[in-house]
């Protein structure tokens, strides 16, 4: 019989650390000594409701972790998560104990928005979308820049995306290994009977303002109506699973980013960057929709969507 002490000595040492940062956020890390990682997997939640519901059944962090483990060899994955809920933060620490990630970084962060929060059922209301997406951009950048180290690849998965096609993440990585000009990739996202839910991913143009004096009344009147814009479900018609199709904007329900783009300065815009002037914000391109606009001119900065049947699924509630 093998000596128990000898067996324990073969196991990698796990180092845990929890600190309160200068900005008041709490950070917990759990690292396997000697582990290396090629992929950083990131997710944000506000509280337990962020995971969404399917047929009235609430999802949780356990469901999310199972999805990650089914996609990539987890001992080569760094996991980064941020929440504004102390209860969720505690549950993340406990739930991740059973997974041998190379590194886990968890943040308890109150966010940057000042004022009342928007409940989940009203998160898509037009009058709050700009504020909401600006906040998401800031928190995405915080989590990404606080966690990214030696990893070569980044995956963003929205908390309420519950299904990923088998092998979709590794196929994304294979595409970027084969094409050094591609660095941002997404896939079609379905919701229930809706074939394409993520309308932030498209190719084409949106009609711009009449000059530089666009005001909210003009926006409300339809100044930014679609013009020559093609969403993912149309772009991938008659394509196969090996195809990549060019996009002008991406959503982030599932989003691959080449880490080298981040070190070149790419991030999620917290304001409308298309049409920006010195004294005025632009009229389009906030959060994920500004990623491709900002990636132009960066090595490996082309944006693509996976063709064929590749897709992920969003919760129904």
Secondary structure, DSSP 4 states (H G I P E B T S, - for coil): ---HHHHHHHSPPEEEEEEE-TTS-EEEEEEETT---SEEEEEEESSGGGG-EETTEEP-HHHHHHHHHTTS-GGGEEEEEEES-HHHHHHHHHHGGGS--SEEEEEE---S--SPPPPGGGTT-HHHHHHHHHHHHHHHHHHHHHH-SS-SEEEEE-TTEEEE-TTHHHHHHHHHHH-TTEEEEE-EEEETTBS---TT-EEEEE---STT---HHHHHTTTT-EEEEEEHHHHTTT--TT-EEE-SB--SSEEEEEHHHHHTT---BSS--BT-BTTB--SB--BGGGHHHHHTTSTT-EEEEE-TT-EEEE---
